Amino acid sequence: MNLAGTTPGATYTCVMTASALNPSAGTVYRVEWGNGTGTPLYLGNGIVGIGTSSTSMSQFTSEATALHSVVIPDQPGRVQLSPLTGTRTVVLGSDFTHNTTSAVNVTGMVLTLPVGTWMVVFSGLVKSSDADSGVLLTALGTGATVLGGTFQSQQQSSPSTNFNFGRTGMVLVQVSSGTGTVQLQAANEGASRTLTVVAGSVLAAVRAF
């Protein structure tokens, strides 16, 4: 509660409506600091909002399935939420290697997305064991439709074998109901090659609309 500019000794009233310790998802509580005539703060299960009523407010809505921290940076003029443990980002923990032209799932590089249209971006390093070959990257959707775009990359005319190449690609994905998953897949461009997707590579999703 910010009392800057108020008269010392002024009386403030906390106005609060509540009915249960563990509310259902549809239960929203009104909390106010002041005399009850200011803009209320509304609290619910996974919801924080500011507005004139529980049905007319700007909301911060959580889609987290586990405990997550959120930081609001000190940036005058706007509020920007930035998850410390991104619920829409996965990072490859260790090098992934594969040695055929068949596409396979890159272990751990999968995102689970709720309903919406998403921009899914791959950014990372890949390499092939031979300079005349390359790495093919694709996105496979389950319960999610890949509307367009590609992760495909070919490292041709490589300056040396086993050279790490930076790759970035984006696909547009739509989830119409429930949840959908987007899986990064990788394959060799040529036979008898070994590809590597290097640890630290990132698969991230940003809601488009």
C-alpha positions, 0 to 999 in steps of 0.5 A, spaced: 500 500 500 502 506 497 501 512 502 505 517 499 502 524 499 496 522 504 495 526 510 498 523 516 493 520 521 488 518 515 484 512 516 484 507 511 479 501 510 480 494 507 474 492 503 475 485 502 470 479 500 472 472 501 468 465 502 473 460 502 481 458 503 481 454 496 477 457 491 475 454 485 477 456 478 471 461 477 471 464 484 474 471 484 475 475 490 475 483 491 480 486 495 481 494 496 486 498 500 482 505 501 475 507 502 472 502 498 471 507 492 478 506 488 479 501 483 479 494 486 484 489 485 481 482 484 484 475 486 482 468 483 485 461 482 490 463 477 488 470 476 490 477 478 486 483 475 484 490 476 478 493 474 471 495 475 468 488 477 470 481 476 467 480 469 470 487 467 478 487 468 485 487 465 487 480 468 494 477 469 492 469 468 497 463 470 497 457 465 503 454 470 502 447 471 507 447 477 510 453 481 513 458 477 516 465 479 515 471 475 519 478 475 516 485 473 522 489 471 523 496 473 521 499 466 518 506 467 512 506 462 509 499 461 509 493 465 512 487 462 512 480 465 518 475 464 518 468 466 524 466 470 523 459 468 519 460 462 513 455 461 514 456 453 521 455 453 525 449 453 533 448 452 537 442 450 541 440 456 546 435 452 548 434 445 543 430 441 546 426 436 543 422 430 546 418 424 541 416 419 537 420 414 530 418 418 527 424 422 527 423 429 525 427 435 530 431 439 530 428 446 527 434 450 525 439 445 518 439 445 513 444 447 506 443 450 501 449 448 494 451 450 489 454 445 491 459 441 496 461 435 503 461 436 510 463 433 515 457 435 522 459 434 528 454 434 535 458 435 541 454 436 547 450 434 547 444 429 553 440 425 554 435 421 560 430 421 561 431 413 562 438 410 558 435 404 552 434 408 548 438 413 542 437 418 535 438 417 530 440 422 523 440 422 517 441 427 512 436 428 505 438 431 501 433 435 494 436 437 497 442 434 497 444 426 503 447 423 500 453 419 507 454 415 514 456 416 520 451 417 526 450 421 529 446 415 537 448 414 542 445 410 549 447 411 552 446 404 559 448 402 562 447 410 568 450 411 570 444 415 567 438 418 564 438 425 563 446 425 558 448 429 553 452 425 548 457 428 541 456 426 534 460 427 527 458 424 520 459 425 513 456 424 506 458 426 502 453 430 495 453 431 492 449 437 484 449 436 482 445 443 485 442 449 493 442 448 497 441 443 505 439 442 510 441 438 516 437 437 523 438 434 525 433 429 532 432 426 535 428 420 541 428 416 541 431 409 546 425 407 547 418 409 552 415 413 553 422 417 552 424 424 548 430 426 549 434 432 544 439 435 548 442 440 546 443 448 544 450 449 539 450 443 532 453 444 525 452 442 521 457 444 513 459 443 510 466 443 503 467 442 501 470 436 494 472 437 
